[in-house]
Amino acid sequence: MTNSYIHKCRSILDTIEAQTAQIQQTAHWFADTILAGRMVHLFGSGHSRIMVEEMWPRYGSFPGFNPIVELSLTFHNLVVGANGQRQAMFLENVPGLADRILRNYDLSDQDSALVISSSGCNVVPIEMAELFRQRGVKVVALITKDHSEASISKRADGKKLSDFADLVLDTGAPVGDAMLTVPGLDTPVAPGSTVGGAVLINCIKAEVARLLTEAGQPPKVLSAGVLVGSDRAVQLFESAYDEHAHRLAKLYATVGVPSYVSQPES
């Protein structure tokens, strides 16, 4: 089983390598957003949250990304009972929730977004992409292409995440995600979309870091003390988090209904 899974993962890597041009285009859009002082919005419901957190914040990553993680859609560790998986799966198909989420942010056409959904068929991720594009935000969709094409959208008009994307990236996993068949077991096990998704995220991250550095704005990368020394590691962490706060402040400064505190200082 182990050798079979590793073999399947090598095929996933081949699929991702074939998307090098799309990865580089994504990185250019994201780097342009970050260099403009804005943020790349990241969204995923359910287990797609993993990809959001893989981008930022963690070791080897840097500010410029806005991780939109709704606990009602992603916290299902209790499985059943309060805050269980049934509720999360229900909520990710409630029309209008995406609009309520994005109501919190003052979006700009300088922003860009990465929306992650393996099937590309759940309502909230689809509406997130639709709303981003309505506001002039470039949208990259990270899906499992074969699985999405074989699946039926939960949205009334049948549209999928890919219908609202400027660019689509494919994890390379199979239909149904699970990649291995165990003798005597009639349902496959061991999904592959997380492997493909994590590789795509880190390819994008590396390309963006290159572009920012070439533009004279090298990113503040969260780095381990064992690599850069404890003092440098602390300095990087503090400065990276502060930069994140400064970028995030722009998303809140003039959002929604104006008040006296949102007016420019005279």
N, C-alpha and C positions, 0 to 999 in steps of 0.2 A: 504493500500500500504506500509506503514512504517513497519508494523509487518511482512509483506511478504518479504520485502527486508532484514530485519534483520535475518529472518529465512534462507534465501538464503546465507547470509554471514556466518552464523554458519556452513553451509555445506562446504563453502570454507575453513574455519578454520580447519575442519576435514580433508580435502584433504591435506592441508599444513602440519598438524601434522603427517600424514602418510608418509611424505617425510623427517622425521627427520634425517635419515641416510644420505640422499643426501645433506641436508643442512649442516650437520657436515663435510662431505667430501669437500664441497665447501669452508667452513670456513678454513679447514686445508690447502687447496691450497692457499687461499688468505693470510692467516697468514704467510705461508712460503715465499710468495712474499714480504710481508711487512717486515718481519724479515731480509730478504736479502738486504734491503735498496731500493728495487724496488717498482713498483706501480701496482695496480690492475686497468686495464683499464675498464671503464664503457661506454657503448654506447647504445643509443636508439634514434630512429627518431620518429617524430610525438609526440603523447601523452606519448610514452615510456620515453620521457625525464623526466617525473615526477619521475620515479624510480631512474634515475641517480642522481637527486638532493636530493632524499630521503636518498641516501647512504652518500653523502658528497657534499658540506659542510652545515651542519645545527646543531642545538643543539642536543646533544646526539650522535654526530658522531666524527670521528677522522681522521687524515691524513693517507695516504697510498693508496688512490684511485685517479685515474686520470679521471675526468668527461669529456668525449668527447661529447660536445653538439654543433652541427652545427646549427647556426641560420637559415640557408636556409632550414633546414629540420624540424625545431621545432618552429620557431617564426611565428605563423599563427593567432595571436590575432586579426588582422585586418579582417580576414576571407576572404574578397574579395578585389580586387584592388592590389596595390603593396604589396608584402610580404604576399600574401594571402594563403589560404589553398590549392587552386588548384595547385599552384606552388610547395608547399612543398610535396604534394602527388605525383606530377610528378617527382620531383627530387629524392625522395627516391626509385625510380625504374630506375635510370640511371646507367647502368653498368660503372664501372671504377671510380666512385666517391669515393668509399671506399678506393681505392688505393691512390688517391690524398690526402685523409684525413690522412692516416697512413704514407704517405711520410714525414710527419712532425716529426715523432718520431723514435728514435733509440731503437728498441724493443730488448728484451732479452728473452731467454728461461727460465729465472727466473721469468718473468712476468706472470700474469694470466689475464683473461678477463671475464667480465659479459656482454653479449649482450642481449638486451631486445627487444622483438617484440611479441605482443600478437598472431598475426597470424603466425609469422615465415615465411612469404611468400613474403615480400618485398625485393627487390634486394640488397639495400645498407647494411642492417643488415646481410643478408646472406653472402655477399662478405666480410664484416668485419670479421665475424667468420672464413671464409675460409682463409683469409690472416693471421689472428692471428695464426691459426694452422700451416700454412706453415712456420711460423717463430718460431715454437716450443712453442708457448704460449698456455697454457691450457685454454679452453673455456667452460664457463658455459652459457647455453642458458636459458633465462626466457621467457617462452611462455604460451599460454593457450592451453593445449594439445588437448582437444576436438575440439576447433575452428581451430587449425592448421591442424589437420588431415582431417577436412571437407573442408578445403580451398585449392585453387589451387595456386601454386607458380607463381610469376610474372617472375621468372628466366627461361631462354630459355630451360635449361635442366631439369626443374621441381624439382630441389633440393630445400630443405627448410633449415631453420636455424638449425633445429635439426640434419640434416645430417652432420653438421660441428661442433658439440658440443661434448666435452668429457663427459658432464653431462647435463641433462635437468631437469629444475624445472618447475612445473605446477601451474599457478595461481588458478586453480580450477573453473574458470568461465565457462559458457556454450558456445555452438556454437553461434556465433553472438554477444557474450559478454553481451548484454542487458538481464536482468534477470526477468523482470516483464511484465505481460500482463494486460493491462488496459481494462476493459469491454468497448466494442464499438470502441476500437482502434486496428487496424490490424497489427501494428508494435510494438514490445516490447521496453521497456525503462529501464533505470537505469542499466548501465554496472557494472560488478563485477571484472574485471581484475585489476583495480587500487587498490581495497581493497586487493585482494590476493597478488598482486605484492608488495605492501607496507609492508604487514606482512612478506613475504619472505625476503625482504631487511633487515628488522630490526631483524629477526631471525639470518640471516647471520652476521649482524653487531655485535650482542650480542655474538655470538659464536666466532667471530674473536677477540673481546675484551678480552674474557676469555682466549683464546689461547696465545695472546700477553702478558697478565698479568702473566700467568703461566710460560711463557718463560723468565720472568724477564724484559720485555720491555712494561710496562703498557702504553696504548695509551694516548695521550694528547686529552682529550675529551672536545669539546666545551660545556661549562656549564654555566648556568644562575647564575648571581650574587646573586639572592635570595637563591640559594642553597649553593654556595661556598664562597660567599662574593665578593664584587666588585673587590678588588685587585686581588684575585685569578682568577676570571673570565677573567679579562684583560690579566693576565699572560698566562692563558691557550689559549686564542684566539691568542695572538701574537706568542706564541711558536708553536702552531699547524699550523698556516699559514706559519711560517718560515720553519718548517719541510716539509710542502707541497712544498714550493719553492725549497728546497734543493733536494728533491726527483725528482721534475720535471726537475731540471737542468741536471740530469743524462740522461734524455730522449732527450735533445737537444745538449749535449756537443760534440758528435762526429757524429751527424746525417748527412747522405748524403755525399756530396762532401767535402773532407777535405780542410782545410785552415790552415794558420800558427797558428791561435788561437786555433785550435782543436788538435794541437800536444802536447804531454806531455812536461811539463817543465823540462828542463835539470838541 
